[in-house]
Amino acid sequence: MKGAWSEEDRRHAAALAATYAAAAALALLAAALFILAFGGSIRVAFATVLQASLGTWGGFAQTLNKFCPLLLGSLAVAFGMRGGHFNIGVDGQIYAGAIGMAAVAFGLEGLNLPWPVFVPLGILGGVLAGAFWGLIPGVLRVRYRVSEIFVTVMLNFVALYLVDYLANGPWNDPLAGDAITVPIPKSAVLPQMLPKSGGHMGPLIALAAAAGIYFMMSRTIIGYEIRAVGDNPTAARFGGININRITLVIMPVCGALSGLAGAIEVSGFHQTLLLGLTGPTGAPNYGAMSILIAVIGRRHPLGVILAAAVFAILMVGSDSLQRSIGLPGSAVFVFQAIIVLTVLYVEARRQLST
């Protein structure tokens, strides 16, 4: 098995760098034209985005907090795609992880555990819940040949309504007046990386998860088998690789990554379980953005890290454009679409020229 940084891989990385540099230049040009069409100032708009997302400690902390679920959700999609599986259930798996974290926090509250024990147990609960949510479509695909696309989409709604029940029912905070649970115990809260600005330790955990996925895919036998199945499942089967076993590895790992994101959102950011954490009913909609980031990042952990960082900056910085130059609040989605389209266009042109 070749190392991840062979001569061929370095040439491929150089070609990708050139592709993304061209795409970035084209995206900036398209975004500038969009801003001009609304009568805004290009300089003010770009400066506003950078200042709001990176120019202050508060903005930087918000960007890091958004980066965490974007990275983990994108890894969950990219990992599945690399093995020929399409995980469209990031939203549901995030909710499952959030439920798992909250269940551990509320279930062990009376034990008065210290945070070095309580926090890892809660996060483990979220990871296991997410892995279970990913195992379901894996088992259905292996046993009944049901497409994981349909199952993961349907499970998004199951998880959403389960959170709705819990947040409005047994775990509801009667003082909140909304679909939100009582706060988790203080000792179950993830430590803060930027205490004064509200930035938690989640991004470091997410980066560690990305490093783990990279190592698994490039340095282990199971990673080689996953890549072989994703590249050519027929050849992989003739080569002696058990496709069903690979499926039962890929889908739970996808769910575990998204479940980790949900656990961190509860433990580090919201410190409670609430409806609207993600998905169509929530402002972030991490599931849809994770698919875009995985595509832009070309299913590689390093590419996903860079793309997730850009999207996090856009999410935080674009909110201030409405005040600075009068752009609508949905401008962030336009910028995201511009980035995706320009990357796909430049990539298509590069492939046609080779």
C-alpha positions as CSV (number, residue, x, y, z in Angstrom):
1,M,0.0,0.0,0.0
2,K,1.5,3.3,-1.1
3,G,1.9,6.1,1.4
4,A,-0.3,9.2,1.2
5,W,2.5,11.4,0.0
6,S,3.9,9.5,-3.0
7,E,5.3,11.4,-6.0
8,E,2.0,10.8,-7.8
9,D,0.0,12.2,-4.9
10,R,2.2,15.3,-4.7
11,R,1.6,16.0,-8.4
12,H,-2.1,15.5,-7.8
13,A,-2.0,17.8,-4.8
14,A,-0.2,20.5,-6.9
15,A,-2.8,20.2,-9.6
16,L,-5.6,20.5,-7.1
17,A,-3.9,23.6,-5.5
18,A,-3.9,25.2,-9.0
19,T,-7.5,24.3,-9.5
20,Y,-8.6,25.8,-6.2
21,A,-6.5,28.9,-6.7
22,A,-8.3,29.5,-10.1
23,A,-11.7,28.7,-8.5
24,A,-11.0,31.1,-5.6
25,A,-10.2,33.9,-8.0
26,L,-13.3,33.3,-10.1
27,A,-15.4,33.0,-7.0
28,L,-14.2,36.4,-5.7
29,L,-14.9,38.0,-9.1
30,A,-18.5,36.5,-9.1
31,A,-19.1,37.6,-5.5
32,A,-17.9,41.1,-6.3
33,L,-20.3,41.3,-9.3
34,F,-23.1,40.1,-7.0
35,I,-22.3,42.8,-4.4
36,L,-22.2,45.5,-7.1
37,A,-25.6,44.4,-8.4
38,F,-27.0,45.3,-5.0
39,G,-25.3,48.6,-5.0
40,G,-22.8,47.7,-2.3
41,S,-19.1,48.4,-1.9
42,I,-16.8,45.5,-2.6
43,R,-14.1,46.7,-0.3
44,V,-16.6,47.2,2.6
45,A,-18.3,43.9,2.0
46,F,-15.1,41.8,2.1
47,A,-13.7,43.8,5.0
48,T,-16.9,43.3,6.9
49,V,-16.9,39.5,6.4
50,L,-13.3,39.2,7.6
51,Q,-13.7,41.6,10.5
52,A,-16.9,40.0,11.7
53,S,-15.6,36.4,11.5
54,L,-11.9,36.8,12.3
55,G,-11.2,40.4,13.3
56,T,-12.4,40.1,16.9
57,W,-12.1,37.4,19.5
58,G,-15.8,37.1,19.7
59,G,-16.2,36.6,16.0
60,F,-13.2,34.2,15.9
61,A,-14.8,32.1,18.6
62,Q,-18.1,32.0,16.7
63,T,-16.3,31.0,13.5
64,L,-14.5,28.2,15.4
65,N,-17.8,27.0,16.9
66,K,-19.4,26.8,13.4
67,F,-16.3,25.2,12.0
68,C,-16.6,22.2,14.4
69,P,-20.0,20.7,13.2
70,L,-19.2,21.7,9.6
71,L,-16.0,19.8,9.6
72,L,-17.4,16.7,11.4
73,G,-20.5,16.6,9.2
74,S,-18.4,17.0,6.1
75,L,-16.1,14.2,7.1
76,A,-19.1,12.0,7.7
77,V,-20.2,12.7,4.1
78,A,-16.7,12.5,2.5
79,F,-15.8,9.3,4.3
80,G,-19.0,7.6,3.0
81,M,-18.5,8.9,-0.5
82,R,-14.9,7.6,-0.5
83,G,-16.3,4.2,0.0
84,G,-19.1,4.5,-2.5
85,H,-21.8,5.2,0.0
86,F,-23.9,8.4,0.1
87,N,-24.7,9.5,3.6
88,I,-27.5,12.1,3.4
89,G,-28.3,11.7,7.1
90,V,-25.9,14.1,8.8
91,D,-28.8,16.1,10.3
92,G,-30.4,13.1,11.8
93,Q,-27.1,11.7,13.1
94,I,-26.2,15.1,14.7
95,Y,-29.6,15.0,16.5
96,A,-28.9,11.4,17.5
97,G,-25.5,12.4,19.0
98,A,-27.1,15.4,20.7
99,I,-29.7,13.0,22.3
100,G,-27.0,10.6,23.3
101,M,-25.0,13.3,25.0
102,A,-28.1,14.7,26.8
103,A,-29.2,11.3,27.9
104,V,-25.8,10.6,29.5
105,A,-25.8,14.1,31.1
106,F,-29.2,13.7,32.6
107,G,-28.9,10.0,33.5
108,L,-25.6,10.5,35.4
109,E,-26.4,13.9,36.9
110,G,-26.9,12.6,40.4
111,L,-23.4,10.9,40.6
112,N,-21.6,14.3,40.9
113,L,-18.9,13.2,38.5
114,P,-16.0,15.5,37.8
115,W,-15.8,17.0,34.3
116,P,-12.7,15.0,33.2
117,V,-14.9,11.9,33.6
118,F,-18.4,13.3,32.8
119,V,-17.5,15.1,29.6
120,P,-15.8,12.1,27.9
121,L,-18.7,9.9,28.9
122,G,-21.2,12.3,27.5
123,I,-19.3,12.6,24.2
124,L,-19.0,8.9,24.0
125,G,-22.7,8.6,24.4
126,G,-23.2,10.9,21.5
127,V,-20.7,9.1,19.4
128,L,-22.4,5.7,20.1
129,A,-25.8,7.1,19.4
130,G,-24.7,8.6,16.1
131,A,-23.0,5.3,15.2
132,F,-26.2,3.4,15.9
133,W,-28.1,5.9,13.7
134,G,-25.6,5.2,10.9
135,L,-25.7,1.4,11.5
136,I,-29.4,1.2,10.6
137,P,-29.0,2.2,7.0
138,G,-25.9,0.0,6.8
139,V,-27.8,-3.1,8.0
140,L,-30.7,-2.4,5.7
141,R,-28.4,-2.0,2.7
142,V,-26.6,-5.2,3.5
143,R,-29.6,-7.3,4.4
144,Y,-32.3,-6.0,2.1
145,R,-30.4,-4.0,-0.5
146,V,-32.2,-0.8,0.5
147,S,-30.4,2.3,-0.7
148,E,-28.8,4.2,2.2
149,I,-29.8,7.5,0.5
150,F,-33.5,6.9,1.2
151,V,-33.0,5.5,4.7
152,T,-30.7,8.2,5.9
153,V,-33.1,10.9,4.6
154,M,-36.0,9.3,6.4
155,L,-34.0,8.9,9.6
156,N,-33.4,12.6,9.6
157,F,-37.1,13.1,10.3
158,V,-37.2,10.3,12.9
159,A,-34.4,12.0,14.8
160,L,-36.0,15.4,14.4
161,Y,-39.4,14.3,15.8
162,L,-37.6,12.4,18.6
163,V,-35.9,15.6,19.7
164,D,-39.2,17.4,19.4
165,Y,-40.8,14.9,21.8
166,L,-37.9,15.0,24.3
167,A,-37.6,18.8,24.3
168,N,-41.3,19.3,24.7
169,G,-41.9,16.3,26.9
170,P,-39.8,14.5,29.6
171,W,-36.8,16.8,29.4
172,N,-38.6,20.1,28.7
173,D,-37.6,23.2,30.6
174,P,-40.9,24.7,31.7
175,L,-39.4,28.1,32.1
176,A,-38.1,28.3,28.5
177,G,-41.5,28.3,26.8
178,D,-40.1,26.5,23.8
179,A,-38.8,23.2,22.5
180,I,-35.8,23.2,24.7
181,T,-34.6,21.0,27.6
182,V,-33.3,21.9,31.0
183,P,-29.6,22.7,30.9
184,I,-27.1,19.9,31.3
185,P,-25.1,19.7,34.5
186,K,-22.1,22.1,34.7
187,S,-19.7,19.2,35.0
188,A,-20.9,17.9,31.7
189,V,-20.0,21.1,29.8
190,L,-17.1,21.0,27.4
191,P,-14.2,23.2,28.6
192,Q,-13.8,26.5,26.9
193,M,-10.8,27.2,24.6
194,L,-11.6,31.0,24.6
195,P,-13.5,31.5,27.8
196,K,-14.1,35.2,27.5
197,S,-15.3,34.8,23.9
198,G,-17.3,31.6,24.2
199,G,-15.1,29.4,22.1
200,H,-15.2,25.7,23.2
201,M,-12.6,22.9,22.7
202,G,-14.7,21.2,20.0
203,P,-12.6,22.4,17.0
204,L,-9.6,20.6,18.5
205,I,-11.6,17.4,18.8
206,A,-12.9,17.8,15.3
207,L,-9.3,18.3,13.9
208,A,-8.2,15.2,15.8
209,A,-11.1,13.2,14.2
210,A,-10.0,14.5,10.8
211,A,-6.4,13.3,11.5
212,G,-7.8,9.9,12.6
213,I,-9.8,9.5,9.4
214,Y,-6.8,10.6,7.3
215,F,-4.6,8.0,9.1
216,M,-7.3,5.3,8.7
217,M,-7.8,5.9,5.0
218,S,-4.1,6.2,4.1
219,R,-2.2,3.9,6.4
220,T,-4.5,1.0,7.3
221,I,-5.7,-2.1,5.5
222,I,-9.4,-1.3,6.2
223,G,-8.8,2.2,4.7
224,Y,-7.3,0.6,1.5
225,E,-10.3,-1.7,1.3
226,I,-12.7,1.2,1.6
227,R,-11.0,3.1,-1.1
228,A,-10.9,0.0,-3.3
229,V,-14.7,-0.4,-2.9
230,G,-15.3,3.2,-3.6
231,D,-13.2,3.2,-6.8
232,N,-14.5,-0.1,-8.2
233,P,-16.7,-2.3,-6.1
234,T,-16.7,-5.1,-8.8
235,A,-13.0,-5.3,-8.9
236,A,-12.8,-5.1,-5.1
237,R,-15.2,-8.1,-4.8
238,F,-13.1,-10.1,-7.2
239,G,-10.1,-9.1,-5.2
240,G,-11.6,-10.8,-2.1
241,I,-12.9,-7.8,-0.2
242,N,-16.1,-8.3,1.6
243,I,-18.4,-5.5,0.4
244,N,-21.0,-6.1,3.1
245,R,-18.3,-5.8,5.9
246,I,-17.1,-2.6,4.4
247,T,-20.6,-1.2,4.4
248,L,-21.0,-2.1,8.1
249,V,-17.8,-0.2,8.8
250,I,-18.5,2.9,6.7
251,M,-22.0,3.8,7.8
252,P,-21.5,3.5,11.6
253,V,-18.3,5.6,11.3
254,C,-20.2,8.2,9.3
255,G,-22.8,8.3,12.0
256,A,-20.2,8.4,14.8
257,L,-18.6,11.5,13.2
258,S,-21.9,13.3,12.9
259,G,-22.9,12.1,16.4
260,L,-19.7,13.6,17.7
261,A,-20.8,16.9,16.2
262,G,-24.1,16.7,17.9
263,A,-22.6,15.8,21.3
264,I,-20.2,18.8,21.0
265,E,-23.0,21.1,20.1
266,V,-24.9,20.2,23.3
267,S,-21.9,20.0,25.6
268,G,-19.9,22.9,24.2
269,F,-22.2,25.4,22.6
270,H,-25.9,25.2,23.5
271,Q,-25.4,23.3,26.8
272,T,-28.9,22.0,26.3
273,L,-30.9,19.9,23.8
274,L,-33.1,22.0,21.5
275,L,-35.2,21.7,18.4
276,G,-33.7,23.5,15.5
277,L,-30.1,22.4,16.2
278,T,-29.7,21.7,12.5
279,G,-31.7,20.8,9.5
280,P,-34.6,22.5,7.6
281,T,-36.1,23.7,10.9
282,G,-32.8,25.2,12.1
283,A,-30.7,28.1,10.8
284,P,-27.4,26.2,10.4
285,N,-28.7,23.2,8.2
286,Y,-25.3,21.5,8.6
287,G,-26.4,18.5,6.6
288,A,-26.8,20.3,3.3
289,M,-23.7,22.3,3.8
290,S,-21.7,19.2,4.7
291,I,-22.5,17.7,1.3
292,L,-21.3,20.8,-0.4
293,I,-18.1,20.9,1.6
294,A,-17.4,17.2,1.0
295,V,-17.7,17.8,-2.7
296,I,-15.5,20.9,-2.7
297,G,-13.0,19.2,-0.5
298,R,-12.8,16.3,-3.0
299,R,-13.5,13.8,-0.2
300,H,-10.1,14.3,1.3
301,P,-9.7,15.3,5.0
302,L,-7.3,18.2,4.3
303,G,-9.6,19.6,1.5
304,V,-12.6,19.2,3.8
305,I,-10.8,21.1,6.6
306,L,-10.0,24.0,4.3
307,A,-13.5,24.1,2.8
308,A,-15.2,23.9,6.2
309,A,-13.1,26.8,7.4
310,V,-14.2,28.9,4.4
311,F,-17.8,28.1,5.0
312,A,-17.6,28.9,8.7
313,I,-16.1,32.3,7.9
314,L,-18.9,32.9,5.4
315,M,-21.6,31.8,7.9
316,V,-20.4,34.2,10.6
317,G,-19.2,37.1,8.4
318,S,-22.2,37.2,6.1
319,D,-24.6,38.0,8.9
320,S,-23.1,41.4,9.2
321,L,-23.5,42.3,5.5
322,Q,-27.1,43.2,6.0
323,R,-26.1,46.0,8.4
324,S,-23.0,47.2,6.5
325,I,-24.1,47.3,2.8
326,G,-27.7,46.3,2.9
327,L,-27.4,42.7,1.5
328,P,-30.2,40.3,2.4
329,G,-29.6,37.9,5.2
330,S,-29.7,35.0,2.7
331,A,-26.6,36.3,1.0
332,V,-24.5,33.7,2.6
333,F,-26.3,31.0,0.6
334,V,-25.6,32.9,-2.6
335,F,-21.9,33.1,-1.7
336,Q,-21.9,29.3,-0.9
337,A,-23.5,28.6,-4.3
338,I,-20.9,30.8,-6.0
339,I,-18.1,28.9,-4.4
340,V,-19.5,25.5,-5.3
341,L,-20.3,26.4,-8.9
342,T,-16.9,28.0,-9.5
343,V,-15.0,25.0,-8.1
344,L,-17.1,22.6,-10.2
345,Y,-16.6,24.7,-13.3
346,V,-12.8,25.0,-12.9
347,E,-12.5,21.3,-12.1
348,A,-14.5,20.3,-15.1
349,R,-12.3,22.6,-17.3
350,R,-9.2,21.0,-15.8
351,Q,-10.5,17.5,-16.5
352,L,-11.4,18.4,-20.1
353,S,-7.9,19.8,-20.7
354,T,-6.1,16.6,-19.5
